[in-house]
Amino acid sequence: MNLIFNKILKPDFSSALPLIQKLMNNQFTDELLLDRFSEMFDQNYECWGVYLEDELIGVFGLWFMTRHYVGRSCEPDHVYIDDVYRSKGIGKKVFSWIYEYAKRRGCEASELNSYVANYPSHKFYLNEGYEIWAHHFVKKL
């Protein structure tokens, strides 16, 4: 399976919106997500599409930052592969690509968040060599 990874730029983000909505179970309006992502593009964030031939079958974001505890870091975010294409080794290929890209960008580590009840992703990330170091807390203001 020959996958192509293309950066999705801010003006073209609407092409990724249907997959983001699937990931988010359509809990936010398109307008709200477009506003939020528009702001994210100005904050060390990149959006990438996973293409099989000309079809967008997945999407993920990457945040780049320096953390006091791991150094320069890349954080994969909202990683989503369309249901039809799951369990075909695509996730492993996506993360392999992410690691190589992050290394080229000077990153020393990759870290991510995963929803507490998303057990399949936990298994995947542990198999990828991620370790659970902390809990992520959120307080709405």
N, CA and C atoms as an extended XYZ file, in Angstrom:
423
Properties=species:S:1:pos:R:3:atomname:S:1:resname:S:1:resid:I:1 pbc="F F F"
N         0.854       -1.175        0.000 N   MET     1
C         0.000        0.000        0.000 CA  MET     1
C         0.897        1.235        0.000 C   MET     1
N         0.836        2.003       -1.060 N   ASN     2
C         1.691        3.177       -1.215 CA  ASN     2
C         0.953        4.423       -0.727 C   ASN     2
N         1.322        4.883        0.463 N   LEU     3
C         0.688        6.058        1.043 CA  LEU     3
C         1.474        7.304        0.688 C   LEU     3
N         0.758        8.397        0.537 N   ILE     4
C         1.364        9.700        0.275 CA  ILE     4
C         0.957       10.621        1.422 C   ILE     4
N         1.924       11.374        1.936 N   PHE     5
C         1.684       12.323        3.020 CA  PHE     5
C         1.844       13.727        2.455 C   PHE     5
N         0.778       14.493        2.516 N   ASN     6
C         0.813       15.877        2.033 CA  ASN     6
C         0.369       16.813        3.138 C   ASN     6
N         1.133       17.894        3.283 N   LYS     7
C         0.745       18.915        4.250 CA  LYS     7
C        -0.538       19.577        3.764 C   LYS     7
N        -1.465       19.750        4.685 N   ILE     8
C        -2.711       20.462        4.388 CA  ILE     8
C        -2.550       21.872        4.938 C   ILE     8
N        -2.565       22.824        4.053 N   LEU     9
C        -2.347       24.215        4.450 CA  LEU     9
C        -3.649       24.846        4.941 C   LEU     9
N        -3.505       25.914        5.664 N   LYS    10
C        -4.641       26.611        6.267 CA  LYS    10
C        -5.781       26.867        5.275 C   LYS    10
N        -5.503       27.398        4.069 N   PRO    11
C        -6.619       27.665        3.150 CA  PRO    11
C        -7.333       26.406        2.649 C   PRO    11
N        -6.663       25.249        2.752 N   ASP    12
C        -7.227       23.995        2.239 CA  ASP    12
C        -7.760       23.090        3.340 C   ASP    12
N        -7.784       23.577        4.575 N   PHE    13
C        -8.132       22.708        5.698 CA  PHE    13
C        -9.535       22.113        5.587 C   PHE    13
N       -10.439       22.798        4.945 N   SER    14
C       -11.816       22.278        4.856 CA  SER    14
C       -11.861       20.884        4.230 C   SER    14
N       -10.832       20.517        3.439 N   SER    15
C       -10.803       19.179        2.842 CA  SER    15
C       -10.628       18.099        3.917 C   SER    15
N       -10.010       18.443        5.042 N   ALA    16
C        -9.798       17.483        6.134 CA  ALA    16
C       -10.958       17.467        7.125 C   ALA    16
N       -11.812       18.447        7.047 N   LEU    17
C       -12.881       18.605        8.034 CA  LEU    17
C       -13.792       17.381        8.159 C   LEU    17
N       -14.197       16.724        7.071 N   PRO    18
C       -15.064       15.539        7.253 CA  PRO    18
C       -14.423       14.448        8.116 C   PRO    18
N       -13.117       14.219        7.970 N   LEU    19
C       -12.457       13.209        8.798 CA  LEU    19
C       -12.342       13.685       10.249 C   LEU    19
N       -12.062       14.964       10.444 N   ILE    20
C       -12.000       15.514       11.801 CA  ILE    20
C       -13.368       15.382       12.471 C   ILE    20
N       -14.423       15.641       11.727 N   GLN    21
C       -15.773       15.511       12.285 CA  GLN    21
C       -16.060       14.066       12.690 C   GLN    21
N       -15.616       13.096       11.874 N   LYS    22
C       -15.804       11.685       12.250 CA  LYS    22
C       -15.076       11.382       13.556 C   LYS    22
N       -13.845       11.861       13.665 N   LEU    23
C       -13.071       11.653       14.884 CA  LEU    23
C       -13.788       12.246       16.089 C   LEU    23
N       -14.354       13.419       15.921 N   MET    24
C       -14.993       14.151       17.018 CA  MET    24
C       -16.470       13.787       17.185 C   MET    24
N       -16.937       12.778       16.443 N   ASN    25
C       -18.343       12.361       16.507 CA  ASN    25
C       -19.306       13.517       16.255 C   ASN    25
N       -18.907       14.422       15.382 N   ASN    26
C       -19.734       15.570       14.996 CA  ASN    26
C       -20.242       16.372       16.191 C   ASN    26
N       -19.448       16.466       17.257 N   GLN    27
C       -19.905       17.190       18.443 CA  GLN    27
C       -19.707       18.694       18.346 C   GLN    27
N       -18.959       19.156       17.338 N   PHE    28
C       -18.747       20.592       17.147 CA  PHE    28
C       -19.212       20.981       15.758 C   PHE    28
N       -19.618       22.220       15.600 N   THR    29
C       -20.016       22.689       14.280 CA  THR    29
C       -18.783       22.842       13.390 C   THR    29
N       -18.996       22.764       12.090 N   ASP    30
C       -17.899       23.005       11.150 CA  ASP    30
C       -17.295       24.378       11.387 C   ASP    30
N       -18.149       25.361       11.601 N   GLU    31
C       -17.676       26.731       11.794 CA  GLU    31
C       -16.740       26.837       12.999 C   GLU    31
N       -17.104       26.208       14.119 N   LEU    32
C       -16.271       26.261       15.311 CA  LEU    32
C       -14.927       25.579       15.055 C   LEU    32
N       -14.956       24.395       14.429 N   LEU    33
C       -13.703       23.696       14.140 CA  LEU    33
C       -12.830       24.485       13.175 C   LEU    33
N       -13.436       25.086       12.157 N   LEU    34
C       -12.659       25.900       11.218 CA  LEU    34
C       -12.005       27.079       11.930 C   LEU    34
N       -12.720       27.709       12.849 N   ASP    35
C       -12.156       28.818       13.615 CA  ASP    35
C       -10.990       28.355       14.484 C   ASP    35
N       -11.180       27.244       15.174 N   ARG    36
C       -10.125       26.745       16.063 CA  ARG    36
C        -8.889       26.322       15.280 C   ARG    36
N        -9.106       25.581       14.201 N   PHE    37
C        -7.957       25.138       13.417 CA  PHE    37
C        -7.256       26.318       12.755 C   PHE    37
N        -8.011       27.312       12.346 N   SER    38
C        -7.396       28.502       11.762 CA  SER    38
C        -6.410       29.125       12.744 C   SER    38
N        -6.780       29.178       14.004 N   GLU    39
C        -5.888       29.724       15.029 CA  GLU    39
C        -4.713       28.780       15.284 C   GLU    39
N        -4.965       27.470       15.267 N   MET    40
C        -3.903       26.489       15.525 CA  MET    40
C        -2.778       26.602       14.505 C   MET    40
N        -3.130       26.894       13.251 N   PHE    41
C        -2.118       26.978       12.197 CA  PHE    41
C        -1.073       28.062       12.493 C   PHE    41
N        -1.391       28.989       13.367 N   ASP    42
C        -0.456       30.058       13.737 CA  ASP    42
C         0.309       29.745       15.019 C   ASP    42
N         0.251       28.485       15.498 N   GLN    43
C         0.833       28.139       16.793 CA  GLN    43
C         1.720       26.887       16.734 C   GLN    43
N         2.671       26.837       15.828 N   ASN    44
C         3.573       25.681       15.699 CA  ASN    44
C         2.840       24.381       15.411 C   ASN    44
N         1.769       24.471       14.668 N   TYR    45
C         0.935       23.325       14.314 CA  TYR    45
C         1.003       23.091       12.805 C   TYR    45
N         1.039       21.821       12.431 N   GLU    46
C         0.944       21.430       11.022 CA  GLU    46
C        -0.145       20.377       10.892 C   GLU    46
N        -0.863       20.417        9.800 N   CYS    47
C        -1.876       19.408        9.503 CA  CYS    47
C        -1.398       18.602        8.298 C   CYS    47
N        -1.549       17.275        8.378 N   TRP    48
C        -1.103       16.384        7.307 CA  TRP    48
C        -2.233       15.464        6.888 C   TRP    48
N        -2.314       15.224        5.605 N   GLY    49
C        -3.263       14.270        5.059 CA  GLY    49
C        -2.556       12.996        4.652 C   GLY    49
N        -3.240       11.884        4.843 N   VAL    50
C        -2.752       10.576        4.414 CA  VAL    50
C        -3.587       10.193        3.194 C   VAL    50
N        -2.908       10.016        2.076 N   TYR    51
C        -3.605        9.754        0.818 CA  TYR    51
C        -3.246        8.377        0.285 C   TYR    51
N        -4.253        7.692       -0.222 N   LEU    52
C        -4.064        6.455       -0.963 CA  LEU    52
C        -4.511        6.785       -2.377 C   LEU    52
N        -3.535        6.839       -3.270 N   GLU    53
C        -3.738        7.401       -4.607 CA  GLU    53
C        -4.219        8.837       -4.421 C   GLU    53
N        -5.402        9.198       -4.895 N   ASP    54
C        -5.878       10.578       -4.744 CA  ASP    54
C        -6.898       10.740       -3.628 C   ASP    54
N        -7.134        9.678       -2.863 N   GLU    55
C        -8.179        9.712       -1.837 CA  GLU    55
C        -7.589       10.024       -0.464 C   GLU    55
N        -8.168       11.015        0.204 N   LEU    56
C        -7.774       11.357        1.561 CA  LEU    56
C        -8.389       10.322        2.497 C   LEU    56
N        -7.533        9.464        3.101 N   ILE    57
C        -8.043        8.391        3.955 CA  ILE    57
C        -7.695        8.605        5.426 C   ILE    57
N        -6.893        9.616        5.707 N   GLY    58
C        -6.522        9.881        7.090 CA  GLY    58
C        -6.011       11.289        7.254 C   GLY    58
N        -5.940       11.697        8.503 N   VAL    59
C        -5.479       13.054        8.819 CA  VAL    59
C        -4.810       13.020       10.190 C   VAL    59
N        -3.846       13.876       10.381 N   PHE    60
C        -3.238       14.029       11.699 CA  PHE    60
C        -2.611       15.407       11.787 C   PHE    60
N        -2.470       15.870       13.007 N   GLY    61
C        -1.792       17.123       13.255 CA  GLY    61
C        -0.487       16.863       13.975 C   GLY    61
N         0.426       17.792       13.853 N   LEU    62
C         1.695       17.724       14.576 CA  LEU    62
C         1.952       19.071       15.236 C   LEU    62
N         2.251       19.031       16.514 N   TRP    63
C         2.654       20.202       17.270 CA  TRP    63
C         4.151       20.088       17.542 C   TRP    63
N         4.855       21.179       17.415 N   PHE    64
C         6.291       21.199       17.691 CA  PHE    64
C         6.560       22.161       18.836 C   PHE    64
N         7.336       21.675       19.835 N   MET    65
C         7.623       22.489       21.010 CA  MET    65
C         8.889       21.981       21.678 C   MET    65
N         9.367       22.726       22.628 N   THR    66
C        10.479       22.281       23.467 CA  THR    66
C         9.943       22.150       24.879 C   THR    66
N        10.172       20.975       25.461 N   ARG    67
C         9.704       20.683       26.815 CA  ARG    67
C        10.915       20.526       27.723 C   ARG    67
N        10.801       21.009       28.940 N   HIS    68
C        11.932       20.926       29.875 CA  HIS    68
C        12.311       19.486       30.193 C   HIS    68
N        11.391       18.546       30.092 N   TYR    69
C        11.669       17.171       30.509 CA  TYR    69
C        12.087       16.235       29.379 C   TYR    69
N        11.901       16.626       28.103 N   VAL    70
C        12.328       15.759       26.988 CA  VAL    70
C        13.042       16.509       25.878 C   VAL    70
N        13.123       17.813       25.957 N   GLY    71
C        13.748       18.581       24.885 CA  GLY    71
C        12.772       18.869       23.754 C   GLY    71
N        13.329       19.009       22.554 N   ARG    72
C        12.490       19.323       21.386 CA  ARG    72
C        11.580       18.128       21.105 C   ARG    72
N        10.284       18.411       20.971 N   SER    73
C         9.293       17.352       20.926 CA  SER    73
C         8.279       17.576       19.810 C   SER    73
N         7.787       16.474       19.287 N   CYS    74
C         6.706       16.491       18.303 CA  CYS    74
C         5.512       15.768       18.920 C   CYS    74
N         4.365       16.412       18.898 N   GLU    75
C         3.162       15.805       19.464 CA  GLU    75
C         2.143       15.515       18.363 C   GLU    75
N         1.988       14.243       17.994 N   PRO    76
C         0.898       13.898       17.074 CA  PRO    76
C        -0.441       14.168       17.756 C   PRO    76
N        -1.369       14.708       17.004 N   ASP    77
C        -2.678       15.092       17.545 CA  ASP    77
C        -3.757       14.686       16.554 C   ASP    77
N        -4.920       14.413       17.052 N   HIS    78
C        -6.110       14.031       16.270 CA  HIS    78
C        -5.766       13.119       15.094 C   HIS    78
N        -5.056       12.030       15.408 N   VAL    79
C        -4.700       11.044       14.383 CA  VAL    79
C        -5.956       10.248       14.058 C   VAL    79
N        -6.334       10.246       12.794 N   TYR    80
C        -7.562        9.547       12.400 CA  TYR    80
C        -7.375        8.898       11.029 C   TYR    80
N        -7.646        7.601       10.981 N   ILE    81
C        -7.686        6.854        9.722 CA  ILE    81
C        -9.129        6.431        9.513 C   ILE    81
N        -9.668        6.681        8.325 N   ASP    82
C       -11.060        6.348        8.041 CA  ASP    82
C       -11.317        4.865        8.324 C   ASP    82
N       -12.501        4.576        8.843 N   ASP    83
C       -12.865        3.222        9.291 CA  ASP    83
C       -12.540        2.133        8.276 C   ASP    83
N       -12.810        2.386        7.024 N   VAL    84
C       -12.624        1.382        5.966 CA  VAL    84
C       -11.172        0.935        5.862 C   VAL    84
N       -10.242        1.790        6.255 N   TYR    85
C        -8.817        1.530        6.058 CA  TYR    85
C        -8.088        1.112        7.338 C   TYR    85
N        -8.829        0.879        8.404 N   ARG    86
C        -8.191        0.473        9.663 CA  ARG    86
C        -7.798       -0.999        9.628 C   ARG    86
N        -6.875       -1.343       10.509 N   SER    87
C        -6.377       -2.730       10.656 CA  SER    87
C        -5.705       -3.227        9.389 C   SER    87
N        -5.073       -2.317        8.673 N   LYS    88
C        -4.337       -2.665        7.454 CA  LYS    88
C        -2.873       -2.231        7.542 C   LYS    88
N        -2.430       -1.866        8.744 N   GLY    89
C        -1.042       -1.449        8.932 CA  GLY    89
C        -0.785        0.013        8.606 C   GLY    89
N        -1.835        0.770        8.305 N   ILE    90
C        -1.655        2.172        7.927 CA  ILE    90
C        -1.179        3.006        9.110 C   ILE    90
N        -1.740        2.769       10.289 N   GLY    91
C        -1.326        3.527       11.472 CA  GLY    91
C         0.164        3.385       11.734 C   GLY    91
N         0.675        2.191       11.598 N   LYS    92
C         2.109        1.946       11.800 CA  LYS    92
C         2.929        2.736       10.774 C   LYS    92
N         2.471        2.751        9.529 N   LYS    93
C         3.174        3.520        8.493 CA  LYS    93
C         3.102        5.020        8.782 C   LYS    93
N         1.954        5.485        9.250 N   VAL    94
C         1.799        6.906        9.583 CA  VAL    94
C         2.788        7.289       10.679 C   VAL    94
N         2.862        6.492       11.728 N   PHE    95
C         3.758        6.845       12.823 CA  PHE    95
C         5.220        6.708       12.437 C   PHE    95
N         5.543        5.757       11.601 N   SER    96
C         6.920        5.650       11.103 CA  SER    96
C         7.297        6.923       10.356 C   SER    96
N         6.376        7.415        9.531 N   TRP    97
C         6.611        8.664        8.793 CA  TRP    97
C         6.759        9.835        9.777 C   TRP    97
N         5.895        9.893       10.780 N   ILE    98
C         5.952       10.975       11.774 CA  ILE    98
C         7.306       10.987       12.476 C   ILE    98
N         7.790        9.818       12.902 N   TYR    99
C         9.069        9.762       13.609 CA  TYR    99
C        10.211       10.284       12.741 C   TYR    99
N        10.237        9.860       11.493 N   GLU   100
C        11.310       10.315       10.590 CA  GLU   100
C        11.219       11.817       10.342 C   GLU   100
N        10.013       12.308       10.117 N   TYR   101
C         9.809       13.741        9.889 CA  TYR   101
C        10.238       14.537       11.123 C   TYR   101
N         9.834       14.070       12.301 N   ALA   102
C        10.177       14.767       13.543 CA  ALA   102
C        11.694       14.791       13.753 C   ALA   102
N        12.365       13.701       13.456 N   LYS   103
C        13.830       13.669       13.573 CA  LYS   103
C        14.465       14.694       12.635 C   LYS   103
N        13.952       14.770       11.392 N   ARG   104
C        14.488       15.762       10.446 CA  ARG   104
C        14.268       17.186       10.949 C   ARG   104
N        13.209       17.386       11.740 N   ARG   105
C        12.919       18.702       12.314 CA  ARG   105
C        13.687       18.938       13.616 C   ARG   105
N        14.552       17.993       14.001 N   GLY   106
C        15.382       18.164       15.193 CA  GLY   106
C        14.742       17.714       16.488 C   GLY   106
N        13.691       16.940       16.406 N   CYS   107
C        13.017       16.490       17.626 CA  CYS   107
C        13.751       15.319       18.262 C   CYS   107
N        13.727       15.327       19.588 N   GLU   108
C        14.340       14.268       20.388 CA  GLU   108
C        13.303       13.289       20.915 C   GLU   108
N        12.020       13.660       20.884 N   ALA   109
C        10.973       12.829       21.482 CA  ALA   109
C         9.644       13.083       20.781 C   ALA   109
N         8.747       12.145       20.969 N   SER   110
C         7.361       12.292       20.546 CA  SER   110
C         6.496       12.004       21.758 C   SER   110
N         5.496       12.814       21.969 N   GLU   111
C         4.561       12.616       23.070 CA  GLU   111
C         3.166       12.895       22.564 C   GLU   111
N         2.173       12.293       23.210 N   LEU   112
C         0.808       12.506       22.738 CA  LEU   112
C        -0.180       12.290       23.863 C   LEU   112
N        -1.402       12.689       23.617 N   ASN   113
C        -2.523       12.446       24.515 CA  ASN   113
C        -3.461       11.456       23.847 C   ASN   113
N        -4.123       10.658       24.662 N   SER   114
C        -5.120        9.721       24.156 CA  SER   114
C        -6.293        9.721       25.128 C   SER   114
N        -7.502        9.763       24.588 N   TYR   115
C        -8.676        9.779       25.461 CA  TYR   115
C        -8.695        8.539       26.347 C   TYR   115
N        -9.102        8.713       27.585 N   VAL   116
C        -9.041        7.670       28.596 CA  VAL   116
C        -9.727        6.377       28.143 C   VAL   116
N       -10.866        6.467       27.510 N   ALA   117
C       -11.632        5.270       27.137 CA  ALA   117
C       -11.246        4.710       25.763 C   ALA   117
N       -10.266        5.290       25.104 N   ASN   118
C        -9.881        4.830       23.767 CA  ASN   118
C        -8.836        3.714       23.880 C   ASN   118
N        -9.272        2.570       24.354 N   TYR   119
C        -8.364        1.449       24.618 CA  TYR   119
C        -7.616        0.951       23.389 C   TYR   119
N        -8.251        0.889       22.220 N   PRO   120
C        -7.470        0.441       21.049 CA  PRO   120
C        -6.271        1.346       20.769 C   PRO   120
N        -6.437        2.665       20.973 N   SER   121
C        -5.293        3.551       20.739 CA  SER   121
C        -4.222        3.342       21.800 C   SER   121
N        -4.621        3.070       23.044 N   HIS   122
C        -3.637        2.829       24.094 CA  HIS   122
C        -2.763        1.638       23.715 C   HIS   122
N        -3.393        0.572       23.285 N   LYS   123
C        -2.643       -0.627       22.886 CA  LYS   123
C        -1.687       -0.296       21.739 C   LYS   123
N        -2.193        0.446       20.746 N   PHE   124
C        -1.364        0.827       19.602 CA  PHE   124
C        -0.156        1.640       20.060 C   PHE   124
N        -0.385        2.665       20.880 N   TYR   125
C         0.708        3.543       21.304 CA  TYR   125
C         1.721        2.800       22.177 C   TYR   125
N         1.256        1.931       23.049 N   LEU   126
C         2.186        1.140       23.854 CA  LEU   126
C         3.019        0.231       22.955 C   LEU   126
N         2.402       -0.357       21.940 N   ASN   127
C         3.144       -1.190       20.980 CA  ASN   127
C         4.140       -0.366       20.168 C   ASN   127
N         3.893        0.915       20.036 N   GLU   128
C         4.806        1.817       19.328 CA  GLU   128
C         5.968        2.262       20.212 C   GLU   128
N         5.934        1.888       21.486 N   GLY   129
C         7.027        2.244       22.384 CA  GLY   129
C         6.777        3.461       23.264 C   GLY   129
N         5.562        4.034       23.185 N   TYR   130
C         5.236        5.138       24.083 CA  TYR   130
C         5.090        4.587       25.499 C   TYR   130
N         5.436        5.409       26.472 N   GLU   131
C         5.275        5.073       27.878 CA  GLU   131
C         4.314        6.069       28.506 C   GLU   131
N         3.539        5.613       29.459 N   ILE   132
C         2.613        6.500       30.167 CA  ILE   132
C         3.397        7.193       31.276 C   ILE   132
N         3.576        8.494       31.145 N   TRP   133
C         4.340        9.277       32.112 CA  TRP   133
C         3.451       10.128       33.020 C   TRP   133
N         2.241       10.464       32.562 N   ALA   134
C         1.441       11.415       33.320 CA  ALA   134
C        -0.028       11.298       32.923 C   ALA   134
N        -0.852       12.027       33.647 N   HIS   135
C        -2.261       12.198       33.282 CA  HIS   135
C        -2.419       13.614       32.748 C   HIS   135
N        -3.292       13.784       31.789 N   HIS   136
C        -3.565       15.103       31.227 CA  HIS   136
C        -4.854       15.625       31.871 C   HIS   136
N        -4.797       16.774       32.504 N   PHE   137
C        -5.958       17.341       33.177 CA  PHE   137
C        -6.456       18.549       32.370 C   PHE   137
N        -7.766       18.725       32.361 N   VAL   138
C        -8.392       19.862       31.675 CA  VAL   138
C        -9.406       20.482       32.615 C   VAL   138
N        -9.420       21.807       32.681 N   LYS   139
C       -10.439       22.544       33.414 CA  LYS   139
C       -10.997       23.593       32.477 C   LYS   139
N       -12.289       23.521       32.227 N   LYS   140
C       -12.940       24.532       31.388 CA  LYS   140
C       -13.078       25.817       32.182 C   LYS   140
N       -12.735       26.933       31.553 N   LEU   141
C       -12.828       28.249       32.215 CA  LEU   141
C       -14.039       29.007       31.729 C   LEU   141
